[in-house]
């Protein structure tokens, strides 16, 4: 059945009236007329899949037979189809033709006649209507459903008048009315065939409940079998597609596309566990919140994160920094705008591989140490030799191999090791208590030791011996965790360390006293000769070299990551490695080798998460049950679905770190962005750089811009070609029109003249729309924002018509409509406006900005506008970037 545009509009209007009358909350957002299994049907695409809920008793238990569907759609006017379902994917991704559908009742054939999508509105019934009709290549778009209906009503009124004239046998009147009706029909067809602009009255992301066919295919691609990149120019719907992809992957309808286990369901269908969305700044986070809520995503501070704020939070959650204990690391707050690790993907790969090999080499050194130890005189020699035999023959072992080795050693020897440790702890605790009793007899000496402990500088970790010492003290339980303010506990820990080392030195020539030890030994000489000293030394030797190997993966691998990294940094300096910002590396290592640059924080977390994935894959029981903070934190914060918006703004190491939080039972990270909109000097260089680390990543291109007119998009394409030396592939959805306003330019060194010109253009836009649409003014620097806003706000002409001017500091976007907003040009990504002004934009070139970066600023800025664009300059642009100036007209107005 072929339906006209009016038939489609009338059906939508009728359905909306039925939804109003029934007070339906889960409203349809699209309609498809089809032939389904030989029968004509209309399918209504709904935004919400609805949730099955039950009433509960006082104790929170479900009450039998009380189940109901929350947010139920209106279902008496055809069939409702959740937009993320498999059936919806067929209806959305195809405008026409016959298609097979695997229904619960067997395979059905669907022939599509037309599809309409719209945004249901409580006041305007339906807005932003897009219609596709089979065998018609034109795209029909309207702002309001009333536009179509009112045109048709006018025609029907004339048709009725003709019938009345015929009844009165007034042929002259009939002929006149027929001529008028033919003219109206022609005008009606012309209006129906012309795409309208969807006017924005606020600076917001336009809500698009139903994606276009290409976007929908992207949304439903790579389902838990690899990473995906959404690449596209301005206004192509990258972020909208990313948001809907997150909802698609975490909706119950995903089981129509792929099989998932019961364990995966528990993660995937709980939004607190299932997804996270990373964004470069707070502005974009706030800006996208409304679109996420409309998609029924639980958008809050836990699910939508600004990465630069989240990274140090995670670092603390992993217990990688403790400001009280001053270990294992501390933050380095300076030089965050300077990259420390390689930006080049191949070099970063080399550095990561180099650290992994170094880490493995340290593990091998542990095995080599015991292999060459003479233990023939020890009482535990038989056990020691057995451990030796079980540990050798691992020359080519990798990290998974070491995990298996340490797990096997733990399972075989953990009972024995625990027995030895218990005996040792009893002996050394008794010895330390005796020494402390002697110390306390001398009140002056005791008070002096108390002062030494109170003033101790815990940041003195300036050599490898201290790092190994930290591990030994923790393994020998010589640290104070429960009550660090208890001086006697601290003093006991010091004495135990001295007793152990003095006893161990008799058997182990590697054991040395640190500078700290020697200071305490002067005050506590009794620690050199204690009861059972030889026995303590003998067992300490076993615990240091053999027992440690039997303590499993957490102690032998995870616990050693911080010390291994510190040693690695020193080795890189010694070898004069070219893979770092070497001067910064030297500085940090010389400053106690404890502070980590922001790049290194991402590096360490990424490495830990890589081990976590190996642990989950190979030793799931241990992964699920260990309480080690490196694993426990990962279990808490890993997600089934990860979305990264404006990915090109992030450093490569940060993208790798974010991606490392993917839940081990899933494989789904989605990035979106446009290389031309990268405004950071150290962001991602190319999508291929990311793909070098994730080979199963696929790139999908979006090519239709829904935001900009043909005129503005042509200017964007000129800039794109100037930077990339190739043509841009995207094109405008909006049909070309002679009525499109051309970009305007004013060159003047008179600031008042330029501001008055901007005011006049704002008033001109208001007159064209009969109200104030969303308007932005972009200035070169943050310090220009307040000054420009104040000067514009002082113009009486704007106040006379109720137009306010707001200084949007640091990209702040919230505010009332009827407000012109002033932004710094580097704070505007993600925003959308009807009109945009570049004010004194040539001042950017006076700062330390390259020609290419200037063109990118212009590209991003003009991509924020839909129709109106204007620019003021102090003087002509330099020749290298003058091509864009030639595209602007110097007329005084748009009339």
C-alpha positions in Angstrom: 0.0 0.0 0.0 1.4 3.4 -1.0 0.8 6.1 1.5 1.2 9.8 0.9 3.1 12.1 3.3 -0.2 13.4 4.5 -1.4 9.8 5.2 1.7 9.2 7.3 1.4 12.5 9.2 -2.3 11.8 9.9 -1.5 8.4 11.2 1.2 9.8 13.5 -1.1 12.6 14.7 -3.9 10.0 15.5 -1.5 7.8 17.4 -0.3 10.7 19.4 -3.8 11.7 20.3 -4.5 8.1 21.5 -1.3 8.3 23.6 -2.5 11.6 25.1 -5.9 10.2 25.9 -4.5 7.0 27.5 -1.8 9.0 29.4 0.8 6.7 27.9 4.3 7.6 29.1 6.3 5.2 26.8 5.5 7.0 23.6 6.3 5.9 20.1 9.2 7.6 18.3 8.7 6.1 14.9 6.2 4.4 12.5 6.6 1.9 9.8 4.0 0.8 7.3 4.7 -2.8 6.2 3.4 -6.0 4.7 4.1 -8.6 7.5 3.6 -12.2 6.6 1.2 -11.2 3.8 -0.9 -8.8 6.0 -0.7 -5.0 6.1 0.5 -3.7 9.5 1.8 -0.5 11.1 4.6 -1.0 13.5 5.3 1.7 16.2 8.9 2.0 17.2 9.2 2.7 21.0 12.0 4.3 22.9 11.7 2.1 26.0 11.6 -1.6 26.1 9.7 -1.5 29.4 10.7 -3.3 32.5 8.9 -6.2 34.2 8.4 -5.2 37.9 6.6 -6.8 40.8 5.0 -5.5 44.0 7.0 -6.3 47.1 6.1 -7.1 50.7 7.5 -5.3 53.8 10.7 -7.4 53.7 11.3 -6.5 50.0 10.3 -9.9 48.7 8.3 -10.1 45.4 4.6 -10.9 45.8 3.4 -13.7 43.5 1.1 -12.8 40.6 1.8 -9.0 40.9 4.1 -8.7 37.9 3.5 -5.7 35.6 5.2 -3.9 32.7 6.6 -0.5 33.7 6.3 2.2 31.1 3.9 0.2 29.0 3.3 1.6 25.4 0.0 2.2 23.7 -0.7 -1.1 21.9 -4.2 -0.8 20.4 -3.1 0.9 17.2 -0.8 -1.6 15.6 2.2 -3.4 17.0 4.9 -1.8 19.2 8.6 -2.6 18.6 11.4 -1.6 21.0 13.9 0.3 19.0 16.9 -1.8 20.1 15.2 -5.1 19.1 16.2 -7.3 16.2 12.9 -6.5 14.4 13.5 -2.7 14.8 17.0 -3.1 13.3 15.4 -4.4 10.1 12.8 -1.6 10.1 15.4 1.2 10.8 18.2 0.0 8.6 16.0 -0.4 5.5 13.7 2.1 3.8 12.2 -0.4 1.4 12.2 -4.0 0.1 11.4 -7.4 1.5 13.4 -8.8 4.4 13.4 -12.1 6.4 12.7 -11.9 10.1 13.2 -14.8 12.5 10.1 -14.4 14.7 9.2 -16.6 17.7 6.7 -18.3 15.3 9.2 -19.0 12.5 10.6 -17.0 9.7 8.4 -14.1 8.4 8.8 -11.9 5.3 8.5 -8.1 5.9 8.0 -5.7 3.0 8.6 -2.1 4.0 6.5 0.7 2.4 7.6 3.7 4.4 9.2 4.7 7.7 8.8 7.9 9.7 10.7 8.9 12.8 9.9 11.8 15.1 10.3 13.3 18.6 7.0 13.1 20.6 6.2 16.5 22.1 3.6 17.3 24.7 3.0 20.7 23.2 3.6 20.2 19.4 2.4 16.6 19.2 5.4 15.5 17.1 8.6 17.4 16.2 11.6 16.8 13.9 9.8 14.4 11.6 11.8 12.5 9.0 10.0 10.4 6.4 11.4 7.8 3.9 9.1 6.3 1.3 9.9 3.2 -0.8 10.9 3.9 -4.4 11.4 7.6 -3.5 15.0 8.7 -3.1 14.1 12.1 -1.6 14.4 12.6 2.2 11.5 14.5 3.7 12.0 16.4 7.0 9.7 18.8 8.9 10.0 20.6 12.2 6.4 20.1 13.2 3.7 17.6 12.3 1.2 20.6 12.1 3.1 21.9 9.0 1.9 18.9 7.0 -1.6 18.8 8.5 -2.3 22.5 8.0 -1.3 22.4 4.4 -3.6 19.5 3.8 -6.5 21.1 5.6 -6.2 24.1 3.3 -6.5 21.9 0.3 -9.5 20.0 1.7 -11.2 23.3 2.4 -10.8 24.3 -1.3 -12.0 20.9 -2.5 -15.1 21.3 -0.4 -15.7 24.7 -1.9 -15.5 23.2 -5.4 -18.1 20.6 -4.6 -20.4 23.3 -3.2 -20.0 25.4 -6.3 -20.8 22.3 -8.5 -23.9 21.8 -6.5 -24.9 25.4 -7.2 -24.1 24.8 -10.9 -21.8 27.8 -10.9 -19.3 26.8 -13.5 -17.4 30.0 -13.5 -16.7 29.7 -9.8 -15.8 26.1 -10.2 -13.2 26.8 -12.9 -11.7 29.6 -10.8 -11.5 27.4 -7.7 -9.9 24.5 -9.7 -7.2 26.8 -10.9 -6.5 28.0 -7.4 -6.6 24.5 -6.1 -4.0 23.3 -8.7 -1.7 26.2 -7.7 -2.1 25.2 -4.0 -1.4 21.6 -4.8 1.8 22.5 -6.6 2.9 24.7 -3.7 1.9 21.9 -1.3 4.1 19.4 -3.2 7.0 21.8 -3.2 6.7 22.4 0.5 6.5 18.7 1.2 9.6 18.0 -0.8 11.7 20.6 0.9 13.7 19.7 4.1 13.3 22.2 6.9 15.9 23.3 9.4 15.3 22.1 13.0 15.8 25.3 14.9 17.7 25.0 18.2 16.6 27.4 20.9 19.1 26.1 23.5 22.8 25.1 23.3 22.1 21.4 23.5 22.7 18.1 21.6 19.7 17.6 19.4 17.8 14.6 20.5 17.5 11.9 17.9 15.4 9.0 19.2 15.8 6.9 16.0 19.2 6.7 14.3 19.5 6.8 10.5 20.2 3.4 8.8 24.0 3.8 8.8 24.1 4.9 12.4 21.9 2.0 13.4 24.1 -0.5 11.7 27.1 1.0 13.6 25.1 0.8 16.8 24.5 -2.9 16.4 28.0 -4.0 15.1 30.8 -5.7 16.9 28.7 -7.2 19.7 31.2 -8.2 22.4 33.7 -9.4 19.9 36.0 -6.4 19.6 36.4 -2.7 19.9 34.7 -0.2 17.6 35.5 3.4 16.5 32.8 5.8 15.3 34.5 8.3 13.0 32.7 11.2 11.5 32.7 14.9 10.7 30.8 17.7 12.5 27.1 16.9 13.1 27.2 13.3 11.8 25.8 11.9 15.1 28.9 10.3 16.5 28.0 10.9 20.1 24.3 10.1 19.7 25.3 6.8 18.1 27.7 6.1 20.9 25.0 6.7 23.6 22.5 4.6 21.8 25.1 1.8 21.3 25.6 1.7 25.1 21.9 1.4 25.6 21.6 -1.2 22.9 24.4 -3.4 24.3 23.0 -3.2 27.9 19.3 -3.8 27.0 17.6 -7.1 27.4 16.9 -7.2 23.7 20.6 -7.9 23.1 19.8 -11.6 23.6 18.0 -11.4 20.2 21.4 -10.7 18.6 23.8 -12.9 20.7 23.9 -15.6 23.3 25.0 -14.5 26.8 25.5 -16.5 30.0 23.5 -16.1 33.2 26.6 -14.6 34.8 26.9 -12.1 32.0 23.2 -11.1 32.4 23.8 -10.2 36.0 26.4 -7.7 34.9 24.9 -6.5 31.7 21.4 -5.7 32.9 22.6 -3.9 36.0 23.5 -0.3 35.0 25.6 0.2 38.1 27.9 -2.5 36.8 27.4 -2.6 33.1 28.7 0.5 31.5 30.9 3.7 31.9 31.2 6.7 29.6 34.5 8.7 29.5 34.6 12.3 28.5 37.5 14.9 28.3 35.9 17.6 30.4 33.1 18.5 32.8 31.3 20.6 30.2 30.7 17.7 27.9 29.7 15.5 30.8 26.9 18.0 31.7 26.0 18.6 28.1 25.3 14.9 27.3 23.4 14.1 30.5 20.0 15.0 29.0 20.5 12.7 26.0 21.5 9.8 28.2 18.6 10.2 30.5 16.2 10.1 27.5 17.8 6.8 26.4 17.0 5.5 29.9 20.7 5.3 30.8 21.5 5.8 34.5 23.7 8.9 33.9 25.4 10.0 37.1 28.8 10.7 38.6 29.6 7.0 38.7 28.7 6.2 35.1 29.8 9.4 33.3 33.3 10.3 34.2 35.8 13.0 33.3 39.0 10.9 32.8 41.5 13.3 34.2 39.6 13.5 37.5 38.8 9.7 37.5 42.4 8.5 37.0 43.8 9.8 40.3 40.8 8.5 42.1 41.4 5.0 40.6 45.1 5.3 41.5 44.1 5.8 45.2 41.5 3.0 45.0 44.2 0.6 43.8 46.1 1.6 46.9 49.0 2.7 44.7 49.4 5.9 46.7 49.2 6.6 50.4 50.0 10.1 51.6 50.5 8.9 55.2 52.7 5.9 54.6 54.3 7.7 51.6 54.3 4.5 49.5 54.4 2.9 47.1 54.0 6.0 45.0 53.0 9.7 45.4 51.4 12.0 42.8 53.5 14.4 40.7 51.1 17.3 40.1 53.4 19.4 38.0 54.1 19.2 34.2 50.8 17.5 33.5 50.6 19.3 30.2 54.0 17.7 29.2 53.9 14.1 27.9 56.3 11.8 29.6 55.7 8.6 27.6 55.9 8.2 23.8 53.1 9.6 21.7 54.2 7.4 18.8 52.3 4.1 18.9 55.3 1.9 17.9 57.5 3.5 20.6 54.8 3.1 23.2 54.4 -0.5 22.3 58.2 -0.9 22.6 58.2 0.7 26.1 55.3 -1.5 27.3 57.0 -4.6 26.0 60.3 -3.6 27.5 58.7 -3.2 31.0 56.9 -6.6 30.7 60.2 -8.3 29.8 62.0 -6.5 32.6 59.2 -7.6 35.0 59.6 -11.2 33.8 63.4 -11.0 34.2 63.0 -10.0 37.9 60.8 -13.1 38.4 63.5 -15.3 36.8 66.1 -13.7 39.1 64.2 -15.0 42.1 64.3 -18.5 40.8 67.9 -18.2 39.8 68.8 -17.0 43.3 67.5 -20.2 45.0 68.9 -22.4 42.4 72.4 -21.4 43.4 72.0 -21.3 47.1 73.8 -23.8 49.3 71.2 -25.0 51.9 72.9 -28.2 52.9 73.5 -27.1 56.5 69.9 -26.1 57.2 67.4 -28.3 59.0 64.8 -27.6 56.3 67.2 -28.5 53.4 64.9 -31.4 52.1 61.9 -29.1 51.7 64.1 -26.4 50.2 65.6 -28.8 47.6 62.0 -29.9 46.7 61.0 -26.3 46.1 64.1 -25.8 44.0 63.3 -28.8 41.8 59.7 -27.5 41.4 60.9 -24.1 40.4 63.7 -24.7 37.9 63.3 -25.4 34.2 61.4 -22.2 33.4 63.8 -20.3 31.2 61.2 -19.2 28.6 58.3 -18.7 31.0 56.0 -15.8 30.5 53.6 -14.0 33.0 50.8 -16.6 32.6 53.4 -19.2 33.2 54.7 -17.6 36.3 51.1 -17.3 37.6 50.7 -21.0 37.2 54.0 -21.8 38.8 53.4 -19.7 41.9 49.8 -21.0 42.2 51.2 -24.6 42.1 53.9 -23.9 44.6 51.3 -22.3 46.9 49.0 -25.2 46.7 51.8 -27.7 47.4 53.7 -25.9 50.2 51.3 -23.3 51.8 50.6 -25.4 54.9 54.3 -26.0 55.5 55.1 -22.3 54.9 52.4 -21.3 57.4 53.7 -23.6 60.0 57.2 -22.2 59.6 55.9 -18.6 59.6 54.0 -19.3 62.9 57.1 -20.7 64.6 59.2 -17.8 63.3 56.7 -15.2 64.5 56.5 -16.7 68.0 60.3 -16.7 68.4 60.9 -13.2 67.0 58.0 -11.8 68.9 59.4 -13.2 72.2 62.9 -11.9 71.3 61.6 -8.4 70.5 59.5 -8.3 73.7 62.6 -9.1 75.8 64.6 -6.4 74.0 61.8 -3.8 74.4 61.6 -4.6 78.2 65.3 -3.9 78.5 65.0 -0.6 76.5 62.1 0.6 78.7 64.3 0.2 81.8 66.3 3.1 80.5 63.7 5.9 80.4 65.9 8.4 78.7 66.8 5.9 76.0 63.2 4.9 75.5 62.1 8.6 75.2 64.9 9.2 72.6 63.6 6.3 70.5 60.1 7.6 70.8 61.3 10.9 69.3 63.2 9.2 66.6 60.1 7.3 65.5 57.9 10.4 65.7 60.3 12.4 63.5 61.1 9.6 61.0 61.0 10.7 57.4 59.2 7.9 55.6 59.9 9.3 52.1 63.5 8.1 52.1 63.1 5.4 49.5 66.0 6.4 47.4 67.6 3.1 46.4 66.7 -0.4 45.3 67.7 -1.8 48.7 65.0 0.3 50.4 62.4 -1.0 47.9 63.4 -4.6 48.6 63.4 -3.7 52.3 59.8 -2.6 52.1 58.8 -5.9 50.6 60.8 -7.8 53.3 59.3 -5.8 56.1 55.8 -6.5 54.8 56.5 -10.2 54.3 58.1 -10.5 57.8 55.1 -8.6 59.3 57.3 -5.8 60.5 54.9 -3.0 59.4 52.3 -1.3 61.6 48.8 -1.3 60.0 46.1 -1.4 62.7 47.2 1.5 65.0 50.1 3.5 63.5 49.9 6.0 66.4 50.9 3.3 68.9 54.6 4.0 69.6 55.3 0.7 71.2 54.0 -1.2 68.2 56.2 0.9 66.0 59.2 0.3 68.2 58.5 -3.5 68.3 58.4 -3.4 64.5 61.8 -1.7 64.4 63.3 -4.2 66.9 61.9 -7.2 65.0 63.5 -5.9 61.8 66.9 -5.5 63.6 66.7 -8.9 65.2 65.8 -10.6 61.9 68.6 -8.9 60.0 71.3 -9.4 62.6 70.3 -13.1 62.8 70.1 -13.4 59.0 73.4 -11.8 58.3 75.2 -14.9 59.7 73.8 -17.0 56.8 73.1 -14.4 54.1 75.8 -12.1 52.9 73.3 -10.1 50.8 71.4 -8.9 53.9 72.7 -5.4 54.9 71.6 -2.9 57.4 70.3 0.3 56.0 71.2 3.8 57.3 67.9 3.8 59.2 68.8 0.4 60.8 72.2 1.6 61.9 70.8 4.6 63.7 68.4 2.4 65.7 71.1 -0.2 66.3 73.2 2.3 68.1 70.3 2.8 70.6 69.3 -0.9 70.7 72.5 -3.0 70.7 70.6 -5.8 72.5 69.0 -6.7 69.1 72.3 -8.2 68.0 72.2 -11.1 70.4 68.9 -12.6 71.3 67.4 -15.9 72.5 67.3 -18.5 69.6 69.2 -16.0 67.4 70.7 -18.8 65.2 67.3 -20.5 64.8 65.7 -17.2 63.9 68.4 -16.5 61.2 68.0 -20.0 59.8 64.2 -19.8 59.5 64.5 -16.1 58.2 66.7 -17.4 55.4 64.0 -19.9 54.4 61.2 -17.3 54.6 63.2 -14.8 52.6 64.1 -17.0 49.7 61.8 -20.1 49.7 58.7 -19.3 51.6 58.0 -16.2 49.4 57.8 -18.5 46.4 55.1 -20.5 48.1 52.9 -17.4 48.8 51.2 -17.4 45.5 50.4 -15.0 42.7 49.4 -12.0 44.9 52.7 -11.8 46.8 55.1 -12.9 44.0 53.5 -10.9 41.1 51.1 -8.2 42.2 52.9 -7.1 45.3 56.2 -6.6 43.3 54.8 -4.4 40.6 55.6 -1.0 42.3 59.2 -2.0 43.2 59.7 -3.5 39.7 58.6 -0.2 38.1 60.9 1.9 40.3 63.8 -0.4 39.4 62.8 -0.2 35.7 62.9 3.6 35.8 66.4 3.5 37.1 67.5 0.9 34.5 66.0 3.2 31.7 68.1 6.1 32.9 71.2 3.9 33.1 70.7 2.8 29.5 69.9 6.3 28.3 66.6 5.2 26.9 65.1 7.3 24.2 61.6 6.2 24.9 60.9 8.8 27.6 60.8 12.5 28.2 64.3 11.8 29.6 64.8 15.0 31.5 61.5 14.6 33.3 62.3 10.9 34.1 65.7 11.9 35.6 64.1 14.6 37.7 61.5 12.2 39.1 64.0 9.4 39.9 66.4 11.8 41.6 63.5 13.1 43.7 63.3 9.8 45.7 61.9 7.9 42.7 58.4 7.8 44.3 56.4 10.4 42.4 54.5 9.4 39.3 53.6 11.6 36.3 50.0 11.4 35.1 51.1 9.3 32.1 52.8 6.8 34.4 49.7 6.5 36.5 47.8 5.3 33.4 50.7 3.1 32.5 50.8 1.3 35.9 47.0 0.9 36.1 46.9 -0.5 32.5 49.7 -3.0 33.3 47.8 -4.2 36.5 44.6 -4.6 34.6 46.4 -6.6 31.9 47.4 -9.0 34.7 43.9 -9.0 36.0 42.5 -10.1 32.7 45.1 -12.9 32.6 44.1 -13.9 36.1 40.4 -13.9 35.3 41.0 -15.9 32.2 43.3 -18.6 33.7 42.5 -18.7 37.4 38.9 -17.5 37.8 38.4 -18.9 41.3 41.3 -16.9 42.6 40.2 -13.8 40.6 36.8 -13.9 42.2 37.9 -14.4 45.8 41.2 -12.6 46.4 41.0 -9.4 48.4 44.2 -8.0 47.0 43.4 -4.3 46.2 44.8 -4.5 42.6 42.3 -7.3 41.8 39.4 -6.2 44.1 39.5 -2.6 42.7 39.4 -4.0 39.1 36.5 -6.2 39.9 34.6 -3.2 41.3 35.3 -0.8 38.5 35.6 -2.9 35.3 32.6 -2.6 33.0 31.0 -4.7 30.3 30.6 -1.7 28.0 33.0 1.2 27.8 32.3 4.4 25.8 34.9 7.1 25.1 33.7 10.3 23.6 36.0 12.8 21.8 38.6 10.1 21.9 41.0 12.1 19.8 41.5 14.5 22.7 43.1 11.8 24.9 46.7 10.7 25.0 47.2 7.2 23.6 48.3 5.8 27.0 45.1 7.1 28.6 43.0 5.5 25.9 44.8 2.2 26.6 44.2 2.6 30.3 40.5 3.4 29.9 40.1 0.4 27.6 41.9 -1.9 30.1 38.8 -1.6 32.4 36.7 -3.8 30.1 35.1 -6.7 32.0 37.0 -9.9 31.2 33.7 -11.6 30.3 33.1 -9.1 27.5 35.0 -7.4 24.7 33.4 -4.0 24.0 35.0 -0.6 24.0 33.6 2.1 21.7 35.4 5.3 20.8 34.0 8.2 18.9 35.6 11.3 17.5 37.0 13.3 14.6 40.7 13.7 14.0 40.0 17.2 12.7 38.4 18.2 16.0 41.4 17.3 18.1 42.3 20.5 19.9 45.0 19.1 22.1 48.7 19.0 21.0 49.3 15.6 22.5 46.1 13.8 21.7 45.7 10.7 19.6 47.6 11.0 16.3 45.5 8.5 14.3 43.0 5.8 14.7 45.5 3.3 13.5 47.7 4.1 16.6 44.9 2.7 18.8 44.3 -0.3 16.5 47.9 -1.4 16.8 47.1 -2.3 20.4 43.7 -3.8 19.7 43.9 -5.7 16.5 40.1 -6.6 16.5 39.1 -2.9 16.4 37.0 -1.8 13.4 36.4 1.8 12.2 32.9 2.9 11.0 32.5 6.2 9.2 29.4 8.5 9.4 29.2 10.7 6.4 25.9 12.7 6.7 25.9 15.9 8.7 22.6 16.7 10.2 23.7 20.0 11.8 24.9 22.3 9.1 23.7 23.9 6.0 25.3 23.2 2.7 27.0 26.6 2.8 28.7 26.1 6.2 29.6 22.5 5.5 31.4 23.5 2.3 33.6 25.9 4.3 34.3 23.0 6.8 35.3 20.9 3.8 37.7 23.6 2.6 39.5 23.7 5.9 39.5 19.9 6.1 41.3 19.7 2.7 43.7 22.5 3.7 44.8 20.4 6.8 44.6 16.9 5.5 45.4 17.4 1.7 42.4 15.3 0.8 38.6 15.8 0.3 36.2 15.3 3.3 33.7 12.5 2.7 30.8 13.9 4.7 27.8 15.8 3.1 24.9 17.8 4.4 21.5 16.2 5.1 19.9 19.7 4.6 19.0 20.4 1.0 20.7 23.4 -0.7 18.7 26.6 -0.8 19.2 30.1 -2.2 17.9 31.3 1.1 20.9 30.1 3.1 22.7 33.0 4.7 26.3 33.3 3.6 29.2 33.7 6.1 29.8 37.4 6.8 33.1 39.2 7.7 34.0 42.6 9.2 37.6 43.7 9.3 38.3 46.7 11.5 40.7 47.8 14.2 37.9 49.6 16.0 36.5 47.4 18.7 33.3 49.4 19.2 32.5 49.2 15.6 33.0 45.4 15.6 30.8 44.9 18.6 28.0 47.1 17.2 28.2 45.1 14.0 27.8 41.9 16.0 24.8 43.4 17.9 23.1 44.3 14.6 23.6 40.8 13.2 22.1 39.3 16.4 19.0 41.5 16.0 18.9 40.5 12.3 18.8 36.8 13.3 16.1 37.5 15.9 14.0 39.3 13.3 14.4 36.3 10.9 13.2 33.8 13.5 10.8 36.0 15.4 12.6 34.9 18.6 16.1 34.4 19.7 17.6 31.0 18.7 20.8 29.7 20.2 23.7 32.1 19.5 27.3 31.8 20.5 30.2 34.2 20.3 33.7 32.6 20.3 36.7 34.7 21.5 40.4 33.7 21.3 41.2 33.3 25.0 39.5 32.6 28.3 40.4 36.1 29.7 38.5 37.6 26.7 35.2 36.0 27.7 34.1 38.2 30.6 35.3 41.4 28.9 33.4 40.7 25.6 30.2 39.6 27.4 30.2 42.8 29.5 30.6 45.1 26.6 27.9 43.4 24.5 25.6 43.3 27.5 25.9 47.1 27.8 24.2 47.6 24.4 20.7 48.9 25.0 19.5 47.5 21.6 19.8 44.0 23.0 18.2 44.8 26.4 15.2 46.4 24.6 14.2 43.1 23.1 15.1 41.0 26.2 18.4 39.5 25.0 20.9 38.8 27.7 24.6 38.1 27.2 26.3 35.5 29.4 30.0 35.0 30.0 30.5 31.2 29.9 33.7 30.8 31.8 35.5 27.5 31.4 32.9 26.4 28.9 29.9 26.7 31.2 26.8 26.1 29.1 23.8 26.1 31.5 21.5 29.1 31.4 18.2 30.5 30.1 17.1 30.8 26.5 17.0 34.3 25.0 20.7 34.5 26.0 23.7 35.0 23.8 26.6 33.0 25.2 30.3 34.0 25.0 32.9 31.2 25.0 36.6 30.8 24.7 37.2 29.0 21.4 39.0 26.1 23.1 36.0 25.2 25.3 33.3 24.6 22.7 33.5 21.0 21.6 30.1 19.2 21.7 28.0 22.4 21.7 25.5 23.2 19.0 24.0 26.6 18.0 22.0 28.1 15.2 24.4 31.0 14.8 28.1 31.5 15.7 30.3 34.5 15.7 34.2 34.5 15.7 35.3 37.7 17.3 38.9 38.9 16.8 39.8 35.4 15.9 43.1 36.5 14.3 44.4 37.2 17.8 44.8 33.4 18.2 47.7 33.6 15.7 49.5 36.1 17.9 49.9 33.4 20.6 51.9 30.2 20.3 49.5 28.5 17.9 50.4 26.8 14.7 48.6 27.5 11.4 47.2 24.0 11.5 45.9 24.4 15.0 44.3 27.7 14.0 42.5 26.0 11.1 41.3 23.3 13.5 40.0 25.9 15.9 38.1 27.5 13.0 36.9 24.0 11.9 35.5 23.1 15.3 34.1 26.6 15.8 32.2 26.8 12.5 31.0 23.2 13.0 29.1 24.4 16.1 26.8 26.5 13.9 23.9 25.4 11.7 23.1 28.3 9.5 24.5 31.7 10.5 28.2 32.3 10.7 30.1 35.6 11.0 33.6 36.7 11.8 35.4 39.8 12.9 39.2 40.4 12.3 41.6 43.2 13.2 43.4 42.7 9.9 43.6 40.3 7.0 44.6 36.7 7.8 48.1 35.6 6.9 48.5 34.1 3.4 48.8 30.5 4.7 45.3 30.5 6.2 43.7 33.2 4.0 41.7 30.7 2.0 39.0 30.6 4.7 38.8 34.5 4.7 38.0 34.4 1.0 34.9 32.3 1.7 33.3 35.1 3.9 31.5 38.0 2.3 32.0 41.6 3.5 28.3 42.6 3.2 27.0 44.4 6.2 24.1 42.2 6.8 22.3 38.9 5.7 19.3 40.6 4.1 
